[in-house]
């Protein structure tokens, strides 16, 4: 290889080359499309100057309760789709606004911009909607299949809210129209519920009285650490030790390393570490031997960032030029809530 690389680098014979492997495809899935849209950013927004987060309601058309056991996302314009999250909302149930159902709220949100599909939705789908995240996609992922015997529950009464984060900063195709395909595989029964939990102590500092926290500029390794107990992750303290099936770290373009540690009693263990973060190559990482979160467990997340290009403190935020220190974990829970 060295002689070839330092020499003439002659092309080999194509006749004996192996065939190009097929692109992986999720078999047995149902396809859904987000409506065509040309994303627009607000340059005056310091938390998302080059980004738009847009939510689209999608009726999965289920005639019975099912479980999601796999998914695949194919962006229409890969260069601008930063990530995608799918939430579960029950339209017929009461919203967080007195006297209105979830459908009432979603209709009002959608109608607020009649010339564009969906609605603006930084963070979650809406502060007025009770929702449950089902899964997330980011560049680098392809076919995602949940561990055997697990699945994310979806009721026949539920609809999806598909949230797409568009990043328009220095991206080819920034003025293009996107329509992204979501393929979902369902099964009728599973042994345990797969529940997606996401948290980010850096982002939540935006809403604290003395916040937000910031990252110092002009630093090669600016570190940020946050902690949560198992109860603070909204996991029932009455449940026995809970298996962590997988993790999906998430940072933006200045991210360098990512570390999750679990402390249970006197024991501390590292359950996830990314040593060379690449925002264009993210994934869900599954465990061969799932770590456990017992009622006494706490989670500590540390992210480091390269802020040498920043002249001012770097804010947390939804924009790609801001930063996140986002830990997403998929846990296995008993079938009976």
N, C-alpha and C positions, 0 to 999 in steps of 0.2 A: 504494500500500500504506500509505503514511504517513497519507494523508487518511482511509482506511478505518479504520486502527488508532486514530486520534485522534478519529474521528467516531462515528456511530451504529453502525458495524460491522454494517450490514444484511446479512442472509444472501442469497446469490445464488440464482439459479434452479437447482433440482436437475435439471430436465428435460434440460438440455444437458450435465450433468456427465459426465465419462468414467467408464466402469465401474471398480469396485474391482479392482485387479490381483490375480490369484490368489496364494496363499501359495506360495513356492518349495518344490518337492518333489524329492527325489532319486529319479530314475526308475531302475527296474530293480534296486531294493535288496531285501534280505531283512530282515524285521522281527524283533527280539528284544525281550522285555519283562523288566524287573527285577521281582522278586516284590513284591506290595503290602507296604508297611511304614510304620509310624508312627515317625519318628526320635525318638531320646531323647538328650539331652546330659547330661554330667556337670558340674554347676556348680562342683565342687571341683577340676576340672582346669585349671591355669593356662595350659595350651597349647591348650585347646579347650573353654572353659567353656560355649559356646553352640552347639557343633557336634558332629555325629556323622559319622564316616567309616565307610561300610559296604561290604563286598565281597560280590559275588554271583557264584557260578560259573555260566557259561552255555556249553552245548554248541552250537557253531555248526552242527553236523550236516553237515560237509563230507565228501564221499566222495572228494575228490582235493585235492591242494595247490592253493591259490588265492592271489590277490593282492587286497588291499583297495585300491580306487581312489577311494572316496568314502564319505561317511557323513553322517548327519543324526540329531541327538538332539532328542527332544521330551519335556521333563520333564512328569511328571504334575502336579506342583504347582510352577510356575515360581518362586514367591516363596521357596522354601526350598532349591532345588537350586543349590548354589554352583558346583560343577563336576563333571565326570565324566571318568574316565580308563579306557581299555580296555587290558588287559594280555593277553599270550599266555603260556600255561602248558601244558606237555605232561604230562598226568596220569600216563602210564606211565613217565616218566623218574624217576631217583632225585632225591629232595629233598635239602636241605642237612642233613637229620637222618639219621644213619646207620641203614640198615636200613629206611627208609620211602620209599615213592614219593611223588610230588607229590599223587596222589589220596589216599593215606593222610593226608597232612597236611591237605588241604582238607576231607576228611570229618571229621577231628577238630576243626578250626576251626568248621565248620558245626554240628557236634553240641554244641559247648560252650554254645550258646544255643538249646535245642530249641524254645523258644516264639517265636523270631524267626528269619526267614530270614537267611542270610549270617553274616558275622562282622565284628567291629571291626578296622579296618585303617588306622591312621594311617600316613602315608608311602606304602609300597608294599603289595602284597597280604599279605606275611608275610616275616619274616626267614628263615623255613625254606624258602621257595620260590624257585627260580631263575625269573625272569620277564623279559619284554621288553615295554616299553610300545609300543602300536601307534598310538594317537592320543588326543587329549583334546578335550573340549568345555567351553565356559564361556558364560555369558550374553552375547548379542550375536551368536553364531554361528548360522548357519542351515545351508544346504547347503554341505558342504565337499567339493571335488573335487581330488584330487592332480593335479599337472602331468602332461601327456600322456606316456605311456611309462613312468610310475613307479607303484609300488604296494608296499604293506606285505605281506610274505609271511606266509602262515598255512598250516601243515601240516594234512593231514587228521587227524593225531593230536592237534592242539592243541585246547584249550578256551580260552574267554575268562574272565578275571576282570574283572568290571565294578565299578569302584570309584566310589561316589557320595558326594560331600561334601555333607551337609545343614547349612545354616546356620539356626539357630532364634532368632537375636538380633533382637528387635523385628520379626519377620516375620509378616505375616498368613498364616494357614494352617499355623502351626507345629505344630498338633496334628492336621493332616490326614494321610491315608494317601497315600503316593506310590507310583506305579508308572511308571517312565520307559521310553519307547520308544527303541530304538536301531535305526536302519536302516543297513545296510551293503551296499555294492555291490562285487561281486567280478568279477575278470577272470581268465582262464586263464593268460595270459602278459603280461609287461611287459618292457621293455628294461633297466630298472634298479630295484634295491630302494630303496624309500623307508623310511628308518630314523629313528625319533623319538628324540631325545636331550634329556633334561631335567636341569637342574642348578640349584642355588641355594646360593651360598656363605653367605648369611645363615642359611638353615636348617641347613646342615651344621655351623655353629658350635655348635649344640646338643650335638654329639657330640665336640667338641674338649676336651682336658684343661683349657684355660684359658677355655673358653666358658661360656655362650653370649655372643655379641656382642649388644648392645642398641642401640636408637635413643634419643637424648636426648629427654626430654619437652619440651613447650611450645616447639617449633620449627616455623617455617613451612616450612623446606626442610631436613629432616634427611637427609643423604646417606649411602648405603652402597655400597661398591664391592668387587667380588670378581673374581678372575682364574682362568683355566684355560688350560693348554696344550692343543693338539689331542690329544696322547696322554692327558692327564688326562680328556678327554671320551670315553675308551675307543675312540677311532678308531685303527685299525691304522697305525702310523708307516710301514709299508712301502707303503701306498697312495699313489698320486699325488694332486695337488690334488683336493679333494672339493668338489662344488657344494652350497651351502646353498640348498635349494629355497624354504624359508619359515621364518618365526619366529612364535612365539606367546608374547608376554610375559605374565607373571602376577604381580599384586600383590593386596593386599586393599584395605580401604576407606580407608586413610590414604595410599595411593599417589598421587603427583603426576606424576612423569616417569620415563621408562625409556629407557636408552641402552645399545646394544651396539656395541663397537668391536673391530675385528680388527687385530692387528699381525702383519705378515709381513715379517721382516727389518727394514729401515728404514722401511717404509711402514705407516701407520696409516690406517684408514678407518672411518667410522661406517656400520654396515650396518642399523641399526634405531633409531628414536627415536619415542617417544610423548610428546608435549608436554602432553597434558591427559588423564591417566589417568581412566577411568571403569570401576569394577569391574563395572558392569552392561552394559558394551558392549565386550566383548573379541572378538578374532578371530584367525584365522591369516592372516598377511600373506605373499603370494607375491611372488617377484621376477620381473621381466621379464628382467633379466640377473643370474643367480645369482652372488653373491660366492663366492670360493674360499677354502678352508682348506687351505694346503699343510702339509707336515710340520713346518715351523718356526712355524706360526701359533699365536697365543694369542688368547683371547677375554677382553675386559674388560667387565663389566656394572656399570652404575651406576644405582641407583634413588634417587629422593628421595621423602620422605614428609612429610605435614603432621601433626605430633604435638602441635599446640597444645591439643588436648582431653585429652591424657594428663597425669596428675599424676606418674606413675612411668615409669621407662624402659620402652620397648616391647620385648617379647620377640619373637624369631622363633617361629613355631609354626603348627600346623595350624588353629587357630581363626581365625575371621574378625576377631576383635578383636586377634589377633596380626598379624604381618606376614610377607610373603615378598618375595623379590627373585629371581623364578624365570624363567630363560630356557629356553624350549623351542625347539629347532631341528629342522627336518626336512631330512635330507641325502640325497643320491643316491649309492648305492654300487653297485659292479659286481655282477652276478648271482652270481658265484662268490665266496663269503665269503673 
